[in-house]
Each structure stands twice: as structure tokens, then as C-alpha cells.
Amino acid sequence: MYSDLKKSIQTVYQRTGIDVFLFSPEGKFLFSPAGEHPFFEVKPFTGVAQDDGAGVTFFNVLHKGAEYICAIRGAGEVERNYGVFLSDAVENAAGKTLNLPRSEFIKRILLGECSVADVQTYAIKYSVPEQPCFALAVSSETKSGEMLSFLSQYAGDDADTAVAVTGKDCAFIKFMSEDSEYQSATDFAGFLARSLLEEVGVKVRIGVGGTVRHFEEIADSYRQANAALRMSAIFNSKGEVHTYREYILVKMLEDLPESKLAEYLSILLEGEAKELLKDEDMVNTAEEFLENNLNVSETSRNLYMHRNTLMYRLDKIERIMGLNLRNFSDAVTFRVITILSKLT
């Protein structure tokens, strides 16, 4: 009956550190987020009241038509102000999401705008299963409203959810059971991209977030999916499906101050090397070589380029940058240089 209220008080405690004692409308002790038991008696009061002897401030919280009693330690002017503030804060936290449409509720969860209590409220309200799940960030040239109708066809059950996030971007939440036909989140994303193209003619790009054990962590998965989608655009990555794991090195470097990135880049680039990075043909050739696992034959075939032309370009990169891309460690260094170049 009052589980939402307990979660809201827990959220207030997590955010402010203030332990709020919760009592029933009749004065029976119900809960303390810090696990404390009351050291005082509840007396009749109106508004915000204080017991100077016990050093306690009382206030009411209206929840589902009933006035619950709350108390905090301290009986000064500061605590009185806290009482007024916390009364509103707890009521709002308990009720602000209850009447939201499901799509708006899940959108706020994915964007990290909901507390743990809010997410738990959603899970209870919509019977979210206790199964691992992940989020996909789906982008296309199709309006999000149309995309939602397409995506909903691939929901395995009522728990799987598609929601519009922006004008052309959607999110898809997928739950994975033990007998799932998909081996991984990437496997499902690949199936989704192929199916949308073959069945409804819609081409999409999909960012894949990590699989989380509990629904309460789904915002982390969506943040990762969104980051993968964003980085795939920055680096002109091939393919329709991109995982956060692909760009973990990029994310690590992106988190550094830009001045530090510029310092690293200046160490790695000397003389003509800076100019070579402005040559799109040379850089694209090198990137394709890296994408093909340093395989000369496969790269020349994919680029429709004569093997000798490819070798000439690789030799030129080695001469100017001092990096032999046929050597793994030099190839990694080149990849770091291109990342730093784009980030700065």
C-alpha cells in the first residue's frame, strides 16, 4: 500500500542523507531508510510541528488519499524548513511518475531522469520480468512514429518495448530469457537491421548497449548504445550495427581533457605526418587495411585497388609517419592517432 512512499523516502535519503522516519496515519512506525527505530513518541500535530524535548520535527505526507506522518532529527529553524521542503519532495517523488503514459515513463528511465524508486515503480506497474536485458539505439531517416510501428513487430513479449526518443531516433528494450534464440544483443540487433531492410525497406543504424542483469540498470545500457551510435557516425564506421565495446578505446580517450589529447597527438605526429592525415584517400586506405585485419589481398579486393597501389600507399605511410601498418603494434598506434585527430 505504501511501497511507493518507502521508495521515495529511500530516494530522498540517498540524495540528501536525511533519515526520514515514516509512520502510518495512526502513528504506527513503518520505515526508516537508515534502519533506525524511533526514539520518540508521535503526538497529534498540524502542519509542521516540533518536539523540543525529543529534538524531532514532524510533518505530513499525503499519499493515495491518506496523510502519513514523517519525522526527522532536530528541532530548529533549519529542520522546520526541511520539514516543509521534504513534505513536497516526498509527495512529488511518490506521485510524479505514476500517471505518466508508459512511453513517456520508459523514455525518462532510459534518459536517466528517474530515480531507482521510479524505475522500480515502473517494473512493478508493468510486470517487468527478472531477466537480463539490453537497450538498442535505433536511428533511421524514417520518422520515429513510423519506426515504432515497425519495431513493435519484433517485440518478443509485452516486456520488450520500443519508444521514440527524438524526431528520428528510437530505443528498443529487449529481454533475454535462457531459451532465447539470439546468442547476444549484437546478434539480435543484426537480425533487427536485416529484417527492417528486407521486410519494410527501412535502413537503420543500431547502437548496442551492454546486457545488464537487472532492469534498474537499463539507463546505463542505453547510454552505451547511444554512445556507440554517435561514435560510429564520427568515425564513418561501416555496417549497420555497432557495439559500445568497439569504441571503448575512443571513450577512454574522449574522457581525457582536450589539452591532454592535443599533447599526445603532438608527440605522435611530426613533420609531414600532419599533412598526410588530411589526405582522405591515404587515411581511408589505411583504415580499410586495419578493418581487414592487416590482410593485403582482402583490402585490395574490397577497395578495387591493385595490390601494388596498396603497397605503395602503405610504404608511403611508413616513410612519412614511421609506422609499418603491417606490424600490429604500429597499426594500433596509427588507430590511436586517427582517434586523437578526430577527437581534437
C-alpha positions as CSV (number, residue, x, y, z in Angstrom):
1,M,0.0,0.0,0.0
2,Y,2.8,2.4,0.9
3,S,5.7,0.7,-1.0
4,D,5.9,3.7,-3.4
5,L,6.2,6.0,-0.4
6,K,9.0,3.9,1.1
7,K,10.9,4.0,-2.2
8,S,10.5,7.8,-2.4
9,I,11.8,8.3,1.1
10,Q,14.7,6.0,0.3
11,T,15.5,8.2,-2.7
12,V,15.4,11.3,-0.6
13,Y,17.8,9.7,1.9
14,Q,20.2,8.7,-1.0
15,R,20.2,12.3,-2.3
16,T,20.2,14.3,0.9
17,G,21.5,12.0,3.6
18,I,18.4,12.9,5.8
19,D,16.9,9.9,7.6
20,V,13.1,10.3,7.4
21,F,11.1,8.2,9.9
22,L,7.8,7.1,8.3
23,F,4.6,6.4,10.4
24,S,1.1,5.3,9.4
25,P,-1.7,7.9,9.7
26,E,-2.5,6.2,13.0
27,G,1.1,6.8,14.3
28,K,2.5,3.2,13.8
29,F,6.2,3.1,12.9
30,L,6.7,1.8,9.4
31,F,10.1,2.5,8.0
32,S,13.5,4.3,8.2
33,P,15.9,4.2,5.2
34,A,18.8,4.2,7.6
35,G,17.3,1.2,9.5
36,E,16.8,3.3,12.7
37,H,14.0,2.9,15.2
38,P,12.2,5.9,16.6
39,F,13.5,7.2,20.0
40,F,10.4,9.4,20.5
41,E,6.6,9.3,20.6
42,V,4.3,10.6,17.8
43,K,2.0,13.3,19.2
44,P,-1.0,14.9,17.4
45,F,0.0,17.9,15.3
46,T,-0.9,20.0,12.3
47,G,1.4,21.3,9.5
48,V,5.0,21.1,10.6
49,A,5.5,20.6,14.3
50,Q,8.5,20.3,16.6
51,D,9.1,18.4,19.9
52,D,11.9,20.4,21.5
53,G,12.3,17.8,24.3
54,A,12.9,14.9,21.9
55,G,14.6,17.1,19.3
56,V,12.3,16.0,16.5
57,T,10.4,17.7,13.7
58,F,7.2,16.2,12.4
59,F,5.4,16.8,9.1
60,N,2.7,15.1,7.0
61,V,3.0,13.5,3.5
62,L,-0.2,12.9,1.5
63,H,-0.1,9.6,-0.3
64,K,-3.1,8.0,-2.1
65,G,-5.6,10.0,-0.1
66,A,-4.0,9.3,3.3
67,E,-1.9,11.5,5.5
68,Y,1.2,9.7,6.6
69,I,3.4,11.0,9.4
70,C,7.1,11.7,8.9
71,A,9.8,12.8,11.3
72,I,13.4,13.9,11.2
73,R,16.0,14.6,13.8
74,G,16.4,18.1,15.1
75,A,14.0,20.8,16.2
76,G,15.5,24.1,15.0
77,E,14.5,26.6,12.3
78,V,16.6,24.6,9.7
79,E,14.7,21.4,10.5
80,R,11.4,23.2,10.3
81,N,12.3,24.4,6.8
82,Y,13.4,20.9,5.9
83,G,10.0,19.6,7.0
84,V,8.2,21.9,4.5
85,F,10.7,21.0,1.8
86,L,10.7,17.3,2.4
87,S,6.9,17.1,2.5
88,D,6.7,18.3,-1.0
89,A,9.8,16.4,-2.2
90,V,8.5,13.0,-0.9
91,E,5.0,13.6,-2.3
92,N,6.3,14.6,-5.7
93,A,8.8,11.7,-5.8
94,A,6.0,9.3,-5.0
95,G,3.5,10.6,-7.4
96,K,5.2,12.3,-10.3
97,T,5.6,9.2,-12.4
98,L,2.5,7.2,-11.5
99,N,0.3,8.9,-14.1
100,L,2.7,9.1,-16.9
101,P,2.0,7.3,-20.2
102,R,4.1,4.1,-20.5
103,S,6.1,5.5,-23.4
104,E,7.0,8.7,-21.6
105,F,7.8,6.8,-18.4
106,I,10.3,4.5,-20.2
107,K,11.8,7.4,-22.1
108,R,12.6,9.1,-18.9
109,I,14.1,6.0,-17.5
110,L,16.3,5.5,-20.5
111,L,17.5,9.1,-20.4
112,G,18.5,8.7,-16.7
113,E,15.8,11.1,-15.4
114,C,14.2,8.7,-13.0
115,S,15.3,7.6,-9.5
116,V,15.8,4.0,-8.6
117,A,12.4,4.2,-6.9
118,D,10.8,5.4,-10.1
119,V,12.4,2.5,-12.1
120,Q,11.1,0.0,-9.5
121,T,7.7,1.6,-9.7
122,Y,7.7,1.1,-13.5
123,A,8.9,-2.5,-13.0
124,I,6.0,-3.3,-10.6
125,K,3.4,-1.5,-12.6
126,Y,4.2,-3.2,-15.9
127,S,5.3,-6.6,-14.5
128,V,8.8,-6.3,-15.8
129,P,10.5,-9.8,-15.7
130,E,13.6,-10.5,-13.6
131,Q,15.7,-11.3,-16.7
132,P,18.8,-9.8,-18.3
133,C,18.0,-7.1,-20.8
134,F,19.7,-4.6,-23.0
135,A,18.9,-1.4,-24.9
136,L,19.3,-0.5,-28.6
137,A,19.6,3.0,-30.0
138,V,18.0,2.9,-33.5
139,S,18.4,5.7,-36.0
140,S,16.9,6.0,-39.5
141,E,15.6,8.5,-41.9
142,T,12.1,7.3,-41.1
143,K,10.0,9.4,-38.7
144,S,10.0,7.9,-35.2
145,G,6.3,7.4,-35.2
146,E,6.5,5.1,-38.2
147,M,9.6,3.4,-36.8
148,L,7.7,2.5,-33.6
149,S,5.1,0.5,-35.6
150,F,7.9,-1.4,-37.4
151,L,9.9,-2.1,-34.2
152,S,6.9,-3.2,-32.3
153,Q,6.6,-6.2,-34.7
154,Y,9.8,-7.6,-33.3
155,A,8.9,-7.4,-29.6
156,G,9.1,-11.0,-28.3
157,D,6.6,-10.3,-25.4
158,D,4.9,-7.5,-23.5
159,A,8.1,-6.6,-21.7
160,D,10.0,-5.8,-24.9
161,T,9.4,-2.1,-25.5
162,A,10.1,0.4,-28.4
163,V,9.9,4.1,-27.7
164,A,10.6,7.3,-29.6
165,V,13.4,9.4,-28.1
166,T,13.8,12.2,-30.7
167,G,12.4,13.0,-34.1
168,K,14.1,10.1,-35.9
169,D,15.7,8.2,-33.1
170,C,14.1,5.3,-31.2
171,A,15.1,3.0,-28.4
172,F,14.3,-0.7,-28.2
173,I,14.5,-2.7,-24.9
174,K,14.9,-6.4,-25.3
175,F,14.7,-9.0,-22.5
176,M,16.7,-12.2,-22.9
177,S,15.4,-15.5,-21.5
178,E,17.5,-18.6,-21.0
179,D,15.9,-20.2,-24.1
180,S,16.3,-17.1,-26.3
181,E,17.0,-17.8,-30.0
182,Y,19.6,-15.0,-30.1
183,Q,23.1,-15.6,-28.8
184,S,23.7,-12.0,-27.8
185,A,22.5,-8.4,-28.0
186,T,24.6,-7.9,-31.2
187,D,23.0,-11.0,-32.8
188,F,19.5,-9.6,-32.2
189,A,20.5,-6.2,-33.4
190,G,21.8,-7.7,-36.6
191,F,18.6,-9.6,-37.1
192,L,16.6,-6.5,-36.5
193,A,18.6,-4.4,-39.0
194,R,18.3,-7.1,-41.7
195,S,14.6,-7.7,-41.1
196,L,13.7,-4.0,-41.3
197,L,15.6,-3.6,-44.6
198,E,14.2,-6.8,-46.2
199,E,10.6,-6.7,-44.9
200,V,9.7,-3.0,-44.8
201,G,12.6,-1.4,-46.8
202,V,13.8,0.7,-43.9
203,K,17.6,1.1,-43.5
204,V,18.7,1.7,-39.9
205,R,21.8,2.1,-37.9
206,I,21.8,0.5,-34.5
207,G,23.9,1.1,-31.4
208,V,24.1,-1.8,-29.0
209,G,24.4,-1.3,-25.2
210,G,25.7,-3.9,-22.8
211,T,23.4,-6.6,-21.4
212,V,22.5,-5.8,-17.7
213,R,21.3,-8.2,-15.1
214,H,18.6,-6.0,-13.7
215,F,16.1,-3.6,-15.3
216,E,17.2,-0.9,-12.9
217,E,20.4,-0.7,-14.9
218,I,18.8,-0.2,-18.3
219,A,19.7,3.5,-18.5
220,D,23.4,2.5,-18.5
221,S,22.8,0.1,-21.4
222,Y,21.0,2.8,-23.4
223,R,23.7,5.4,-22.7
224,Q,26.3,2.9,-24.1
225,A,24.1,2.2,-27.1
226,N,23.7,5.9,-27.8
227,A,27.5,6.4,-27.5
228,A,28.2,3.6,-29.9
229,L,25.8,5.1,-32.4
230,R,27.3,8.6,-32.0
231,M,30.9,7.3,-32.4
232,S,30.1,5.2,-35.4
233,A,28.9,8.4,-37.1
234,I,32.0,10.3,-36.1
235,F,34.4,7.6,-37.4
236,N,32.3,6.8,-40.5
237,S,32.2,3.1,-39.4
238,K,31.0,0.5,-41.9
239,G,28.0,-1.6,-41.2
240,E,24.6,-1.1,-39.6
241,V,25.3,-2.5,-36.1
242,H,27.8,-1.0,-33.7
243,T,28.5,-2.0,-30.1
244,Y,29.9,0.1,-27.2
245,R,32.7,-2.3,-26.8
246,E,34.0,-1.4,-30.3
247,Y,34.6,2.2,-29.1
248,I,35.8,1.7,-25.6
249,L,39.3,3.0,-26.5
250,V,37.6,6.0,-28.1
251,K,35.5,6.6,-25.0
252,M,38.6,6.3,-22.7
253,L,40.4,9.0,-24.8
254,E,37.3,11.1,-25.1
255,D,37.1,11.3,-21.3
256,L,40.5,13.0,-21.1
257,P,40.9,16.8,-21.2
258,E,41.3,18.1,-24.8
259,S,44.6,19.8,-23.9
260,K,45.9,16.3,-22.9
261,L,44.7,14.8,-26.2
262,A,46.4,17.6,-28.2
263,E,49.6,16.9,-26.2
264,Y,49.5,13.2,-27.1
265,L,48.8,14.0,-30.7
266,S,51.7,16.4,-31.0
267,I,54.1,13.6,-29.7
268,L,52.8,11.1,-32.2
269,L,52.7,13.4,-35.2
270,E,55.8,15.0,-36.6
271,G,56.6,16.9,-39.8
272,E,54.7,15.8,-42.9
273,A,52.6,13.4,-40.8
274,K,50.1,16.0,-40.1
275,E,49.6,16.7,-43.7
276,L,49.2,13.0,-44.5
277,L,46.2,12.8,-42.2
278,K,44.5,15.4,-44.3
279,D,44.7,13.1,-47.3
280,E,41.4,11.2,-47.2
281,D,42.4,8.6,-49.8
282,M,45.5,7.7,-47.7
283,V,43.7,7.6,-44.4
284,N,40.7,5.6,-45.9
285,T,43.2,3.1,-47.4
286,A,44.9,2.6,-44.0
287,E,41.6,2.3,-42.2
288,E,40.4,-0.3,-44.6
289,F,43.6,-2.2,-44.1
290,L,43.1,-2.2,-40.4
291,E,39.4,-3.2,-40.8
292,N,40.6,-6.2,-42.9
293,N,43.0,-7.4,-40.2
294,L,46.1,-6.2,-42.0
295,N,45.3,-8.5,-44.9
296,V,46.7,-7.0,-48.2
297,S,44.8,-9.3,-50.6
298,E,41.4,-8.7,-48.9
299,T,42.0,-5.0,-48.6
300,S,43.0,-4.5,-52.3
301,R,39.9,-6.6,-53.3
302,N,37.5,-4.6,-51.1
303,L,38.9,-1.3,-52.4
304,Y,39.1,-2.5,-56.0
305,M,42.7,-1.4,-55.9
306,H,45.7,-3.0,-57.5
307,R,47.9,-4.8,-54.9
308,N,50.9,-2.6,-56.0
309,T,49.0,0.6,-55.4
310,L,48.0,-0.6,-51.9
311,M,51.6,-1.5,-51.1
312,Y,52.8,1.9,-52.4
313,R,50.4,3.7,-50.1
314,L,51.4,1.6,-47.1
315,D,55.0,2.2,-47.8
316,K,54.4,6.0,-48.1
317,I,52.7,6.0,-44.7
318,E,55.7,4.1,-43.2
319,R,58.1,6.6,-44.8
320,I,56.3,9.7,-43.6
321,M,54.9,8.5,-40.2
322,G,57.4,5.9,-39.3
323,L,54.7,3.3,-38.9
324,N,54.6,0.0,-40.7
325,L,50.9,-0.9,-40.7
326,R,51.7,-4.5,-41.5
327,N,53.1,-4.6,-37.9
328,F,50.3,-5.0,-35.3
329,S,51.8,-2.6,-32.7
330,D,52.3,0.1,-35.4
331,A,48.8,-0.5,-36.7
332,V,47.4,0.1,-33.1
333,T,49.4,3.4,-32.9
334,F,48.0,4.5,-36.2
335,R,44.5,3.8,-34.9
336,V,45.2,5.9,-31.8
337,I,46.5,8.8,-33.9
338,T,43.3,8.8,-36.1
339,I,41.1,8.8,-33.0
340,L,43.0,11.6,-31.4
341,S,42.9,13.6,-34.6
342,K,39.1,13.3,-34.8
343,L,38.6,14.0,-31.1
344,T,40.6,17.2,-31.2
